Amino acid sequence: MKTNSPYKLLAISFLLLLPCFSFAQDIPAIKKVFRDFQAGYSKRDTTMTESFGNHLFAKDIFVLGTGSEEWVSGISAAKNLIKNDWAYWLNLSIDTTKLNLQKAGNVYLFAMAGTAYLQFPNKEIAYGYGMGQINNILKKETDNRLKLLALAQESSNLINEIEKGGLDVRYQIRLTGTLILQNGQWVFQQLVYSFPYPMQRETAGVK
């Protein structure tokens, strides 16, 4: 029976390990993508959404937000969604220590946990924020019936959150999606924000 030479066995072992080497080499660059993503959400500078999107988004990116109309394709629409997030939405803190990555060909699938939160110094500011949210909803909605329904629902939710839950508002959130290599840099091609169901406020500090 013919045996394989040590050189052939070494070559086979090397080929089998190549995907592991590639994965390990990609990790630092991918972690930087999430650090830059977090930096943008921490600063919330709406004048920087253009450069933020150009740096982190693929041209054909698809983003699914938590709002019923936040279903957008293309980098321009994605930038507008991010700008709206930074102007009106909750603060976002992602937990990169719980980043789950899987490679499929030249694409990375990712899933990670985080916290969406707001902290108010007093009720007056909390209600002021709530009024801003309601006015934003009313500006977007054109149907008067839907305006009233949105007003009733959002108002009751806000009052309940502030009066019963307190001034420290925190929810668990999950980010999932895909990363691709574009012009030598890893960028988001799909990005999905989702709250676990049922949504429950948490009391732990920001991660």
C-alpha positions in Angstrom: 0.0 0.0 0.0 1.4 3.3 -1.1 1.8 5.9 1.7 1.6 9.7 1.3 4.9 11.6 1.6 5.4 14.0 4.5 5.5 16.9 2.0 2.1 15.9 0.6 0.6 15.6 4.0 2.0 19.0 4.9 0.5 20.6 1.8 -2.9 19.1 2.5 -2.7 20.4 6.1 -1.8 23.9 4.9 -4.7 24.0 2.5 -7.1 22.9 5.3 -5.9 25.6 7.6 -6.0 28.4 5.0 -9.6 29.4 5.9 -8.6 29.7 9.6 -5.7 31.9 8.8 -7.9 34.1 6.6 -10.5 34.4 9.4 -7.9 35.4 11.9 -6.4 38.0 9.6 -9.9 39.6 9.0 -10.9 39.9 12.6 -8.9 43.1 13.5 -10.3 45.0 10.5 -13.9 43.8 11.1 -13.7 44.9 14.8 -12.6 48.3 13.6 -15.7 48.5 11.5 -17.8 48.0 14.7 -15.7 50.5 16.7 -16.2 53.1 14.0 -19.9 52.3 13.9 -20.2 52.8 17.7 -18.2 56.0 17.5 -20.7 57.5 15.1 -23.6 56.6 17.3 -21.8 57.9 20.4 -21.1 61.3 18.8 -24.5 61.6 17.0 -23.2 64.4 14.8 -25.8 64.6 12.0 -23.3 66.6 9.8 -21.1 63.5 9.7 -23.7 61.0 8.3 -22.4 61.4 4.7 -18.8 60.4 5.6 -20.0 57.8 8.1 -22.0 56.1 5.3 -19.3 56.3 2.7 -16.8 54.8 5.2 -19.0 51.9 6.5 -21.7 51.1 3.9 -21.7 49.2 0.7 -23.3 51.0 -2.2 -26.1 48.5 -2.4 -26.6 48.3 1.4 -30.0 47.2 2.8 -31.0 48.4 6.2 -34.0 47.2 8.3 -34.7 49.5 11.3 -37.1 49.1 14.2 -39.7 51.5 12.7 -42.5 50.2 10.4 -41.2 52.3 7.5 -37.5 51.8 8.2 -36.9 49.4 5.3 -34.4 51.0 2.9 -32.0 50.0 0.1 -29.1 51.9 -1.2 -26.4 54.1 0.4 -28.3 57.4 0.1 -31.4 56.0 1.9 -29.3 54.3 4.5 -27.5 57.6 5.3 -30.9 59.3 5.8 -32.0 56.6 8.2 -28.8 57.0 10.2 -29.3 60.8 10.3 -32.8 60.3 11.6 -31.5 57.9 14.2 -28.9 60.4 15.5 -31.4 63.2 15.6 -34.4 61.5 17.1 -33.8 57.9 18.2 -32.4 56.3 21.4 -28.7 56.1 22.2 -27.0 52.9 21.1 -24.3 50.9 22.8 -23.1 47.7 21.1 -21.3 44.9 22.9 -18.4 43.9 20.7 -17.4 41.2 23.3 -20.5 39.3 22.2 -19.8 39.6 18.4 -20.7 36.3 16.6 -19.1 35.9 13.2 -19.5 33.3 10.5 -17.8 33.3 7.1 -19.6 32.2 4.0 -17.3 32.5 1.0 -16.3 36.2 0.8 -19.1 37.4 3.1 -19.2 37.6 6.9 -22.5 37.1 8.7 -22.6 38.8 12.1 -24.9 39.0 15.2 -24.3 41.0 18.3 -26.1 42.3 21.3 -26.4 45.9 22.6 -28.5 48.4 24.6 -30.7 51.2 23.3 -31.2 53.8 26.0 -32.1 57.3 27.1 -31.3 59.0 30.4 -33.3 62.1 31.4 -32.4 64.4 34.3 -36.0 65.2 35.1 -39.6 64.6 33.9 -39.9 68.0 32.2 -37.1 67.1 29.8 -38.4 63.6 29.4 -41.9 64.9 28.4 -40.2 67.5 26.1 -38.4 64.7 24.3 -41.7 62.8 24.1 -43.4 65.8 22.5 -40.6 66.0 19.9 -41.1 62.3 19.0 -44.9 62.8 18.6 -44.4 65.9 16.4 -42.0 64.0 14.3 -44.5 61.2 13.8 -47.3 63.7 13.0 -45.2 65.4 10.3 -44.5 62.1 8.6 -48.1 60.8 8.6 -50.5 62.3 6.1 -53.7 60.4 6.9 -55.6 62.2 9.8 -57.0 58.9 11.2 -53.6 57.4 11.3 -52.2 60.6 12.9 -54.7 60.3 15.8 -54.0 56.6 16.2 -50.3 57.2 16.3 -50.8 60.2 18.7 -52.9 58.0 21.1 -50.5 55.1 21.0 -47.3 57.0 21.3 -48.7 59.3 24.0 -49.9 56.4 26.2 -46.6 54.6 25.7 -44.5 57.6 26.7 -46.6 58.4 29.8 -46.4 54.8 30.9 -42.6 54.7 30.3 -41.9 57.9 32.2 -44.3 57.6 35.1 -43.9 53.9 35.8 -40.5 53.1 34.4 -38.5 56.1 35.6 -36.1 58.4 33.8 -33.5 55.7 32.8 -34.9 54.0 29.7 -33.0 50.9 28.5 -33.9 48.1 26.1 -31.9 45.1 24.8 -31.3 45.3 21.1 -29.7 43.0 18.5 -27.8 43.9 15.4 -27.5 41.3 12.6 -26.4 41.5 9.0 -23.5 40.9 6.5 -20.1 42.4 5.8 -18.4 42.4 2.4 -15.0 43.5 1.2 -15.3 46.6 -0.9 -12.2 48.4 -2.3 -10.1 46.6 0.3 -12.3 47.5 3.3 -15.0 45.6 5.1 -18.3 47.4 5.0 -21.9 46.6 5.9 -24.0 45.2 3.1 -27.0 44.3 5.2 -27.8 45.8 8.6 -30.8 44.8 10.8 -31.8 46.4 14.1 -34.3 44.3 16.2 -35.7 44.3 19.7 -36.4 40.9 21.4 -40.1 40.2 21.8 -41.7 41.1 24.1 -39.8 44.3 24.6 -38.8 44.7 28.2 -36.9 47.5 29.9 -33.7 46.5 31.6 -32.0 48.0 34.7 -28.4 47.1 34.0 -25.9 49.8 33.2 -24.8 50.6 29.7 -22.2 48.1 28.4 
